[in-house]
Structures are given as structure tokens and as C-alpha cells.
Amino acid sequence: MQKPLDELLDHDLLDIMRDTCSRDYLYRQLAEECAELAQAALKVVRAQNGETPETLEDAMNHYIEELADVFVMHGIARLDLSADRNQKMYQIMGDKRERMARRMISRGKTQKEHAERAESAERKNLNGFDRDEWIRIITDIFRLSLKPVIDSSRIWGDDEDD
């Protein structure tokens, strides 16, 4: 007799999903969930920068949901790996974390420096002007557009030379 669905352990559920779905389907689903996680992560950044009407809280909740989906699919895909391949995956993960930490420390890049550099790059546009320079240029153009093109005194006959 099978257990009711609510009594199954997480490992049992993963086994059922892995046994029910083809390997091809599982990997396509994993790729789809990873793509959705990438979009959710970008939405969080845009929400932090005020570039979307979505609140940061909503964006973060969506990110967490997509992260959970990736972890679920990763758990299923990982069951498809042999013990040797699982061991290899964890070794690679450790190596990559260590390499990334070394790079960040050796370059002296803190999270604040990354943010400042990104903000500075974002401020530059294709013409090489930053936001403040563009504001000055637009303001000057606006001021010039307000100046009369034709001297109004000549139209109304208010010349002092008369």
C-alpha cells in the first residue's frame, strides 16, 4: 500500500518525480527554472534601483520562489548523478567558491566598490556625458529656446532710434 502524498518524505517525492518524468524533461525543466531565477534576480536589482514599479519586497518574494524551484529541480537532477559525480560536483563547488573569494580579496573589490563602479558606468551614456553634464546641456538648450528669436521692439515699433 502506498503512503498518502502528505506523508511522503522529501526524498520519496524526488524519487517519484525522477521516476515519473524522463531525464530529458527534467533537464529542460531545470533549465527553465534557472532562466526564471535569472530574470527574478535582475528584477530584484531593478527594484532596488527604482527602475520598475514592482516593490523590492515583491521582487524578493518572487526571487525566493524561483530559487526554491531551482533547488527542487537541482535535487531531482542530482539524484541522477552517481556518487562519484556528486563528489566531483561538490569538489568543483568548493574550488569555485575559494577561487572567487581569492579573486575578490586580491583585487580589493568590496561590494560597495562594485556598486559605485556600476553606478558610475550607468551614468555614462554613448556620447561620454554623465547625467549632470546632460542636465547642464539640456538646461542651456532650454534657456536658449526661451530667448526671443525676433526682437519684439522691432515688431511693435518701440525702437529708440525713431
C-alpha positions in Angstrom: 0.0 0.0 0.0 1.3 3.4 -1.0 1.7 6.2 1.6 -0.6 9.2 1.1 1.1 12.1 -0.6 1.2 14.3 2.5 3.1 11.5 4.4 5.9 11.1 1.9 9.4 12.3 2.7 11.1 14.8 0.5 13.4 12.1 -0.8 10.4 10.0 -1.7 8.8 12.9 -3.6 12.0 13.5 -5.5 12.2 9.8 -6.4 8.6 9.8 -7.6 9.3 12.8 -9.8 12.5 11.4 -11.2 10.9 8.0 -11.9 7.8 9.6 -13.4 9.5 12.1 -15.8 12.0 11.5 -18.5 15.6 12.7 -18.0 15.1 15.0 -21.0 12.1 16.6 -19.3 13.9 17.1 -16.0 16.8 18.8 -17.6 14.6 21.1 -19.7 12.6 21.9 -16.6 15.8 22.7 -14.7 17.0 25.0 -17.5 13.6 26.8 -17.5 13.7 27.3 -13.7 17.3 28.6 -13.9 16.2 31.1 -16.6 13.3 32.3 -14.4 15.7 32.6 -11.4 18.0 34.8 -13.5 15.1 37.0 -14.5 13.9 37.3 -10.9 17.4 38.2 -9.8 17.5 41.0 -12.4 14.1 42.2 -11.2 15.4 42.5 -7.6 18.3 44.7 -8.9 15.8 46.8 -10.9 13.5 47.1 -7.8 16.5 48.2 -5.7 17.3 50.9 -8.2 13.7 52.1 -8.6 13.6 51.0 -12.3 10.4 49.0 -12.0 7.0 49.7 -10.4 7.4 46.4 -8.5 8.3 46.8 -4.9 11.6 45.3 -3.6 9.6 43.1 -1.2 7.5 41.6 -4.1 10.6 41.2 -6.3 12.5 39.5 -3.4 9.5 37.1 -2.8 9.5 36.2 -6.5 13.2 35.6 -6.4 12.9 33.3 -3.4 10.1 31.3 -5.1 12.3 30.9 -8.2 15.3 30.0 -6.1 13.2 27.3 -4.4 12.1 25.9 -7.9 15.8 25.7 -8.9 16.7 23.9 -5.7 13.9 21.4 -6.2 14.9 20.7 -9.8 18.6 20.5 -8.7 17.6 18.0 -6.1 15.9 15.8 -8.7 18.8 16.2 -11.2 21.4 15.5 -8.5 19.7 12.1 -7.8 20.6 11.2 -11.4 24.3 11.6 -10.6 26.4 8.7 -9.4 28.2 9.0 -6.1 31.5 9.8 -7.9 29.8 12.6 -9.9 28.2 14.0 -6.8 31.5 14.0 -5.1 33.1 15.7 -8.1 30.3 18.3 -8.2 30.9 19.2 -4.5 34.7 19.4 -5.1 34.2 21.8 -8.0 31.8 23.9 -5.9 34.4 24.2 -3.2 37.1 25.1 -5.7 34.9 27.7 -7.4 34.0 29.4 -4.1 37.6 29.5 -3.0 38.8 30.9 -6.4 36.1 33.6 -6.3 36.9 34.6 -2.8 40.6 34.8 -3.7 39.9 37.0 -6.7 37.7 39.4 -4.8 40.2 39.7 -1.9 43.2 40.1 -4.3 41.5 42.8 -6.3 40.3 44.5 -3.1 36.8 44.8 -4.5 34.2 45.2 -1.8 30.5 45.2 -2.6 30.5 48.9 -2.1 33.2 49.4 -4.7 31.3 47.2 -7.2 28.1 49.3 -6.6 30.0 52.5 -7.1 31.6 51.3 -10.2 28.3 50.1 -11.6 26.6 53.4 -10.8 29.4 55.3 -12.5 29.2 53.2 -15.6 25.5 53.5 -15.7 25.8 57.3 -15.5 27.9 57.4 -18.7 26.0 57.3 -21.9 27.1 56.6 -25.5 28.3 60.2 -26.0 30.5 60.1 -23.0 28.5 62.6 -21.0 27.4 61.8 -17.5 23.9 62.7 -16.1 25.0 66.0 -14.7 26.6 67.1 -17.9 23.4 66.2 -19.8 21.3 68.2 -17.4 23.5 71.2 -17.9 23.3 70.8 -21.7 19.5 70.4 -21.7 19.2 73.4 -19.4 21.3 75.6 -21.7 19.2 74.5 -24.7 16.0 75.2 -22.8 17.2 78.7 -21.8 18.3 79.4 -25.4 14.9 78.3 -26.7 13.2 80.9 -24.4 15.1 83.8 -25.8 13.1 85.7 -28.4 14.2 84.9 -32.0 13.0 88.3 -33.3 13.4 91.5 -31.3 9.9 92.3 -30.2 10.6 96.1 -30.2 11.1 96.0 -34.0 7.7 94.4 -34.4 5.8 96.9 -32.2 7.8 99.9 -33.4 9.3 100.6 -30.0 12.7 101.4 -31.4 14.5 104.1 -29.6 16.0 105.3 -32.8 12.7 106.8 -34.0 
